[in-house]
Amino acid sequence: MNWILPDRIDNHFPGHRAVVAVFAAITAMTIGRSLFHMLAPDGGAQSVAHIPLDTFSPVQAGQAVIFVFALWGLSQLIMGLLYVVALARYRALIPLLLVFIVVEYAGRYLLGHMRPLDVTHAPPGKILDHIMIPLALVLLFFSRPAFGRR
């Protein structure tokens, strides 16, 4: 298992060079896909996923929203599992993951302003945007080596 969970995290990759090249292509595709979904007028729902938004009944529209939230939940689970791996084996990655947390919550905040949505009450995530960004920045500050174990 040391090739999956190595003792040391550095820039050395012991596998075949082609794996890095293909992983770079997957990374570019993932980032491009993400940006398209965030910036496309329909979020890619109709233009990419071929979800016929303009013909939905209220029930179908509700099902589509629930499905998208389930997908979002899967993404959150994957990030949470990555945090667990960092806590259990790779604490050196915590500062990087804190940067990702800042970027995620700042992005959620910005997307909320770019694509406002009428809701009956502010969701917990909207409140968390205002807490998690400064919290993660403070944690990042105290992650510096100068604040090591005392």
Salt bridges, closest charged atoms under 4 A:
ASP7 OD1 - ARG89 NH2 2.60
ASP10 OD2 - ARG8 NH2 2.73
GLU104 OE2 - ARG108 NH1 3.81
ASP129 OD1 - ARG108 NE 3.43
